[in-house]
Amino acid sequence: MRNMKFNIIKAVVVLLIVSSCNDILDETPDNRTTIDSAEKIKELLVGAYPEGAYVSFLEPMSDNAGDKGSSATVEFRVNEEMYFWRDLNDIDEDTPTNYWNDAYEAIAQANQALVSIEELGGSTELNPLKGEALMCRAYAHFMLVSIFSKAYNPTTSSTDLGIPYITEPETVLLGDYERGNVANVFDNIQKDIEEGLPLIKDNYEIPAFHFTKKAANAFASRFYLTIGEWQKVIDHSNIALGSDEIAVLRNIASSSNLTFNQQVALYTSSTFEPANLLLVSGNSLYNRIEARARYQLSPGVMSDLFRGNITGKSWSYSIFFRGGSDNNFIPKYQEYFRVTNQAAGIGIPFVTFVLFSTDEALLNRAEAHAMLGQLDDAAADINMSLAVKTDGYDPSTDQFTAADIAAIYQGINPTLYTPFYTISSESYPLVSAILDIKRTIFYNEGLRWFDIKRHNIAIEHLDFFGNSFLLPKDDNRRAIQVPEAAQSFGIQQNPR
């Protein structure tokens, strides 16, 4: 996929992308395909979605990971370094640097598409492509600022370091880039979303790999959840879910009797799983290490996440193990190995990741309802999520009112969640329940880290010998360090 992107366009963000300068300088400045048709712009936009894996480095940073000790059978450097929140400058697949590179490559593709659309006259026919390009640009920048900057906070974001927001294709070898601040980055993301989303049309050959209307609204739902605009979260979630909401959720209860191969194929299916709103396939080794890496689903973490939910019943998730009894995992990933040299037996491993789902849209809406004091609506969304992910769920006995949830969460630590906004005492139990549910159902998808940053949750990691390692609230390490090579070109590093 990466080769295809560069066959279409050679303009890349040279200063920001930490790839070999020799490869870029070998190309003459104008040795690029002319983008002179809607069809070529469509091809260009195939590469406007970041293909890098972020699960591999965000999951071990979160409270979804524990130290399995000697029972782990694979040593994976990024897994260990990120578990201890260390700065990592490796450039291999599955690293922060690789994601930085892929995101800025995607941005370069989106920007070239936008320029080409303008050069073709910006006709009504091209508006859906413009909408997709704007949404892609917004999404890649949103992910970058969410990973490499501090959490959004209107009190501090005007001074917190952002990430370079690139809105034009590269025309010079070394541009002048500044990180700006988080507030400006979020303003630009919102501008692109609000301009691009109304232009989206559902006319893709394989919709699950593009920003359809539902996928674009799911992204908007996540964005507005991050900045605390609750009614917009609800409005966009409603569109992402559609009219038959429970039918489009991931029904783990009904699929738990499938074989392992059937479950893993269904989880990232672009055709048979209606919960998948946006998928991406990228070069990754994650399927090979997710079960066997040391800092993953330890027995203690597995008990916390999958021992049962507030119904008192078990989650429906099937837990498998690979290469050792402690190497547990949930079937979410499978590898496609693209052979590049049959004789030598070499090739490129690809893994498909879920970027947006109806399950996330539902729980975003539930949290927004809770924050607006619409507690019964929040409880209804919680019940809907549990109904399709709980063994033996019985709506006559397992439906919870807001008062029921408040009683279950009575006595929860009032300082556990400290976002930039205030959570009322009435809303706090429901928000807690929602975050607990999200932690389980999005296990090993990377989303927990964004909730940890958004709610400023303190994390404790224990090593196999019982030594404690803390990531306190507001710790600078919550913003992953920008790549060293980007720093060498003048991009300011994150404080430590």
C-alpha positions in Angstrom: 0.0 0.0 0.0 2.8 2.4 0.8 4.5 1.9 -2.6 1.2 2.6 -4.2 0.9 5.8 -2.4 4.3 7.1 -3.5 3.6 6.0 -7.1 0.7 8.4 -7.1 2.4 11.3 -5.3 6.0 12.0 -4.4 5.2 15.1 -2.3 5.7 14.1 1.3 6.2 16.1 4.5 10.0 15.8 4.3 10.7 17.6 7.6 8.1 15.7 9.5 8.4 12.2 8.1 11.4 10.5 9.5 12.2 8.3 6.4 15.3 8.2 4.3 16.2 11.5 2.7 18.1 9.6 0.0 14.9 8.0 -1.2 13.2 11.4 -1.6 16.2 13.2 -3.1 16.5 10.4 -5.7 13.3 11.7 -7.2 13.2 14.8 -9.4 10.9 17.5 -8.0 8.3 17.1 -10.8 8.5 13.3 -11.2 5.0 12.7 -10.1 1.8 11.6 -11.6 -0.5 14.4 -12.7 -3.7 14.3 -10.7 -6.2 15.4 -13.4 -9.3 13.3 -12.8 -11.8 12.4 -10.1 -10.6 8.8 -10.5 -7.0 9.7 -9.7 -8.1 11.7 -6.7 -10.0 8.6 -5.5 -6.8 6.6 -5.8 -4.9 9.3 -3.9 -7.4 9.2 -1.0 -6.8 5.4 -0.6 -3.6 6.4 1.1 -5.0 9.3 3.2 -5.7 7.0 6.2 -2.8 6.4 8.6 -1.8 2.7 8.2 0.5 2.5 11.2 -0.5 0.6 14.3 -1.1 2.5 17.5 -2.5 -0.3 19.6 1.0 -1.8 19.9 2.3 1.1 21.9 -0.8 2.6 23.5 -2.1 -0.6 25.1 1.0 -1.4 27.2 0.9 2.2 28.5 -2.5 1.8 29.9 -4.0 -0.2 32.9 -4.9 -2.9 30.4 -1.4 -4.4 30.6 0.4 -6.3 33.3 3.7 -8.1 33.7 3.4 -11.8 32.9 7.1 -12.4 33.8 8.8 -15.5 32.4 5.6 -17.0 31.1 5.8 -14.6 28.2 7.5 -16.2 25.2 8.2 -13.2 23.0 10.5 -10.2 23.7 9.1 -7.1 22.0 11.0 -3.9 22.7 8.2 -1.5 22.1 6.0 -3.5 24.5 8.5 -3.3 27.3 9.5 0.3 26.8 6.0 1.7 26.6 4.9 -0.3 29.7 7.4 1.8 31.7 6.5 5.0 29.8 10.0 5.4 28.4 10.8 7.5 25.3 11.3 5.2 22.4 13.0 6.2 19.1 12.9 3.0 17.2 11.5 3.4 13.7 10.2 -0.1 13.1 6.6 -1.0 12.5 4.3 -0.8 15.6 6.3 2.1 17.1 5.3 5.7 17.8 7.8 7.0 15.2 6.2 4.7 12.6 2.8 6.1 13.4 4.0 9.7 13.2 5.4 8.9 9.8 2.3 7.2 8.5 0.0 9.9 9.8 2.0 12.7 8.1 2.1 10.6 4.9 -1.7 10.4 5.0 -1.9 14.1 5.6 0.3 14.7 2.5 -2.1 12.6 0.5 -5.2 14.4 1.7 -3.6 17.8 1.1 -2.6 16.9 -2.5 -6.2 15.7 -3.1 -7.6 19.0 -1.9 -5.2 21.0 -4.2 -6.0 18.7 -7.1 -9.8 19.2 -6.5 -9.3 23.0 -6.6 -7.2 22.7 -9.8 -10.0 20.8 -11.4 -12.5 23.5 -10.6 -14.0 22.2 -7.4 -17.2 21.0 -9.0 -20.2 19.5 -7.2 -19.1 16.1 -8.6 -15.8 16.5 -6.6 -17.4 17.6 -3.3 -17.6 14.0 -1.8 -13.9 13.6 -2.5 -13.2 17.0 -0.9 -15.3 15.9 2.1 -13.3 12.7 2.5 -10.0 14.5 2.2 -10.9 17.0 4.9 -12.1 14.2 7.2 -8.9 12.3 6.6 -6.8 15.4 7.3 -8.7 16.1 10.5 -8.5 12.5 11.7 -4.7 12.1 11.2 -4.0 15.4 13.0 -6.5 14.4 15.7 -4.6 11.1 16.3 -1.2 12.9 16.3 -2.3 15.5 18.8 -4.0 12.9 21.0 -0.8 10.8 21.1 2.1 13.3 21.0 0.6 16.2 23.0 -1.0 16.7 26.4 -4.7 16.1 26.8 -7.1 18.8 25.6 -7.8 21.3 28.4 -9.3 24.7 27.5 -7.4 26.2 30.5 -4.0 25.1 29.3 -4.3 24.2 25.7 -3.3 27.6 24.4 0.1 27.1 25.8 0.5 23.3 25.6 2.6 22.1 22.7 0.5 20.9 19.7 1.7 19.2 16.6 2.3 20.8 13.2 -1.0 21.2 11.4 -0.2 20.8 7.7 -2.7 22.2 5.2 -0.7 22.3 2.0 1.3 19.8 -0.1 5.1 20.1 0.2 6.7 22.3 -2.5 10.1 22.8 -0.8 12.5 20.2 0.6 12.8 21.8 4.0 9.7 23.7 5.1 9.5 25.8 8.3 7.3 24.0 10.8 6.1 24.9 14.2 4.2 22.8 16.7 1.8 25.6 17.6 -0.5 24.8 20.5 -3.1 22.2 21.3 -5.9 24.7 21.1 -5.0 25.8 17.6 -4.7 22.2 16.5 -8.2 21.4 17.8 -9.6 24.5 16.2 -8.2 23.4 12.8 -9.6 19.8 13.3 -13.0 21.2 14.1 -12.9 23.4 11.1 -12.0 20.5 8.8 -14.7 18.3 10.3 -17.5 20.9 10.0 -16.5 21.7 6.4 -15.9 18.1 5.3 -18.6 16.0 7.0 -21.6 17.5 5.2 -19.9 16.7 1.8 -19.5 13.0 2.5 -21.5 10.6 0.3 -21.7 6.9 0.7 -20.5 5.9 -2.8 -17.5 3.7 -2.0 -16.8 0.2 -3.4 -15.7 -1.0 0.0 -17.3 1.4 2.4 -15.6 0.1 5.6 -12.2 1.5 4.5 -13.5 5.0 3.9 -15.2 7.8 5.8 -18.8 7.0 5.1 -21.5 9.2 6.7 -21.7 6.9 9.7 -17.9 6.6 10.1 -17.5 10.4 9.8 -20.1 11.0 12.4 -18.5 8.4 14.7 -15.2 10.4 14.4 -17.1 13.6 15.1 -18.7 11.9 18.2 -15.2 11.1 19.5 -13.9 14.6 18.8 -16.7 16.4 20.5 -16.4 14.0 23.5 -12.8 15.0 23.8 -13.6 18.7 24.0 -16.8 18.2 26.1 -19.5 19.4 23.7 -22.1 16.9 24.9 -25.1 17.6 22.7 -22.9 17.3 19.6 -21.7 14.0 20.8 -25.3 12.8 21.1 -26.3 14.2 17.7 -23.3 12.6 15.8 -23.6 9.3 17.7 -27.3 9.1 16.7 -26.3 9.3 13.0 -23.5 6.9 13.4 -25.8 4.3 15.0 -28.8 4.8 12.6 -32.4 3.8 13.4 -31.9 0.1 14.4 -29.3 0.7 17.1 -29.0 -2.7 18.8 -28.8 -4.5 15.5 -25.6 -2.7 14.5 -23.7 -3.3 17.7 -21.1 -6.0 17.9 -23.1 -9.0 19.2 -20.4 -10.9 21.2 -23.1 -13.0 22.9 -24.3 -14.5 19.6 -20.9 -15.0 18.1 -19.2 -16.6 21.2 -20.1 -20.1 20.0 -18.1 -19.6 16.7 -14.8 -21.2 16.2 -11.6 -19.2 16.8 -11.0 -18.7 13.1 -14.6 -17.6 12.6 -14.5 -15.2 15.5 -11.3 -13.5 14.5 -12.4 -13.2 10.8 -15.7 -11.7 11.9 -14.2 -9.1 14.2 -12.5 -7.1 11.5 -14.8 -8.1 8.7 -15.7 -5.3 6.2 -18.9 -7.0 5.1 -20.4 -9.2 7.8 -19.8 -7.1 10.9 -22.1 -4.0 10.9 -20.3 -2.6 14.0 -17.2 -1.8 12.0 -17.6 1.7 10.6 -14.0 2.3 9.6 -11.1 -0.2 9.2 -7.5 0.2 8.1 -5.0 -2.5 7.1 -1.4 -1.7 7.8 2.1 -3.2 8.0 2.3 -4.7 11.5 3.7 -7.6 13.5 1.1 -7.1 16.2 -0.9 -10.3 15.6 2.3 -12.3 16.3 3.0 -10.7 19.6 -0.3 -9.7 21.1 -0.7 -12.9 23.1 2.9 -13.7 23.9 4.5 -10.4 24.7 5.4 -9.9 28.4 3.4 -6.8 29.2 0.0 -7.6 28.0 -3.1 -9.4 29.4 -1.6 -10.8 32.6 -3.8 -13.0 34.9 -4.5 -10.0 37.2 -5.6 -7.7 34.4 -7.6 -10.5 32.8 -9.5 -10.9 36.1 -10.2 -7.2 36.3 -11.5 -6.9 32.8 -13.3 -10.2 32.1 -14.4 -11.7 35.4 -17.9 -10.3 35.0 -19.9 -7.1 34.7 -22.5 -5.2 36.7 -25.2 -7.7 35.8 -23.3 -10.3 38.0 -22.9 -12.4 34.9 -19.9 -13.2 32.7 -18.9 -11.3 29.6 -19.4 -13.2 26.4 -15.8 -12.8 25.2 -13.9 -15.9 24.3 -10.4 -16.0 25.8 -7.8 -18.1 24.1 -4.1 -18.6 24.9 -1.1 -19.1 22.7 2.3 -20.6 23.6 1.6 -20.7 27.4 -1.3 -20.7 29.8 -0.7 -17.0 30.7 -0.5 -15.8 27.1 -4.2 -15.0 26.9 -5.9 -12.9 24.2 -9.2 -12.0 22.7 -9.6 -13.0 19.0 -9.6 -9.5 17.3 -6.6 -9.7 14.9 -5.3 -11.9 12.2 -2.4 -11.4 9.8 -2.4 -11.3 6.1 1.1 -12.0 4.8 1.7 -10.4 1.4 4.5 -12.3 -0.3 7.0 -10.1 -2.1 9.5 -12.8 -3.0 8.1 -16.3 -3.4 11.5 -18.0 -3.8 13.0 -16.3 -0.7 9.9 -16.7 1.3 9.8 -13.1 2.3 7.0 -10.6 2.4 5.1 -7.9 4.4 2.7 -8.8 7.3 -0.5 -6.8 7.4 -3.1 -6.5 10.2 -6.5 -4.9 10.0 -7.5 -2.6 12.8 -10.9 -1.1 13.8 -10.7 2.7 13.9 -14.4 3.4 14.6 -17.3 1.3 15.6 -20.9 1.6 16.5 -20.1 0.3 20.0 -17.9 3.4 20.6 -20.6 5.8 19.3 -23.1 4.2 21.7 -20.9 4.6 24.7 -19.8 8.1 23.7 -23.5 9.0 23.6 -24.0 7.3 27.0 -21.3 9.5 28.6 -22.7 12.6 27.0 -26.2 11.8 28.3 -24.7 11.3 31.8 -22.8 14.6 31.6 -26.1 16.4 30.6 -27.9 14.9 33.6 -30.0 12.7 31.3 -29.3 9.7 33.6 -32.1 7.5 32.4 -30.9 7.8 28.8 -27.4 7.0 29.9 -28.6 3.9 31.7 -30.6 2.8 28.6 -27.4 3.0 26.5 -25.5 1.0 29.1 -28.2 -1.6 29.1 -28.0 -1.8 25.3 -24.3 -2.4 25.4 -24.5 -5.1 28.0 -27.3 -6.9 26.3 -25.2 -8.0 23.4 -22.0 -8.7 25.3 -23.2 -10.6 28.4 -23.7 -14.4 28.8 -27.3 -15.3 29.5 -28.5 -11.7 29.4 -32.1 -11.5 30.5 -33.8 -8.1 29.9 -36.4 -8.9 32.5 -33.8 -9.1 35.3 -30.6 -7.5 34.0 -31.9 -4.0 33.1 -30.5 -1.3 35.3 -31.9 2.0 36.2 -29.7 5.0 36.9 -30.4 4.5 40.6 -29.3 0.9 40.4 -26.0 1.9 38.8 -25.5 4.6 41.4 -25.9 2.0 44.2 -23.4 -0.4 42.5 -20.8 2.4 42.3 -21.5 3.9 45.7 -18.3 4.8 47.4 -16.1 5.0 44.3 -13.1 7.2 44.6 -14.3 10.8 43.7 -10.8 11.8 42.5 -10.3 8.8 40.2 -11.5 10.8 37.2 -10.5 14.4 37.0 -11.1 15.8 33.5 -11.0 19.5 32.7 -14.7 19.7 33.4 -16.7 18.9 36.5 -18.6 15.6 36.8 -21.6 16.0 39.1 -22.1 13.6 41.9 -25.2 12.3 40.2 -23.4 11.7 36.9 -20.2 10.2 38.4 -21.5 6.6 38.9 -22.8 6.4 35.4 -19.6 7.8 33.9 -17.6 5.3 36.0 -19.8 2.4 34.7 -19.4 3.6 31.1 -15.6 3.8 31.4 -15.4 0.4 33.0 -17.5 -1.1 30.1 -15.3 0.6 27.5 -12.2 -0.6 29.1 -13.4 -4.2 28.7 -15.0 -4.2 25.3 -12.2 -2.1 23.7 -9.5 -4.1 25.3 -6.5 -4.3 23.0 -7.8 -1.7 20.6 -5.9 1.3 22.1 -9.0 3.3 23.1 -8.4 3.0 26.8 -5.4 5.2 26.6 -7.5 8.1 25.2 -9.9 7.7 28.1 -7.0 7.7 30.5 -5.7 11.0 29.1 -9.1 12.5 28.8 -10.0 11.7 32.4 -6.5 12.2 33.8 -6.5 8.8 35.4 -3.4 7.8 37.4 -1.8 4.5 36.4 0.2 2.0 38.5 2.2 -0.7 36.8 3.7 -3.6 38.8 6.6 -5.7 37.5 6.7 -9.4 38.1 8.5 -8.9 41.4 6.0 -6.5 42.8 7.9 -3.2 42.2 5.5 -0.3 41.6 5.9 2.2 38.8 3.5 5.2 38.7 2.2 7.5 36.1 0.6 10.3 38.1 -2.1 12.6 37.0 -0.7 15.4 34.7 2.6 13.6 34.2 4.5 14.8 31.1 5.0 11.3 29.9 1.3 11.1 28.9 2.4 13.0 25.8 4.6 10.5 23.9 7.9 12.1 22.8 8.1 13.3 19.2 10.6 11.3 17.1 14.2 12.3 17.4 14.6 12.8 13.7 11.8 15.3 13.7 13.4 17.1 16.7 16.7 17.3 14.7 14.8 19.3 12.0 13.6 21.8 14.6 10.4 20.3 16.0 10.4 21.1 19.7 10.5 18.1 22.0 7.9 17.4 24.7 9.0 18.4 28.2 10.2 15.6 30.5 
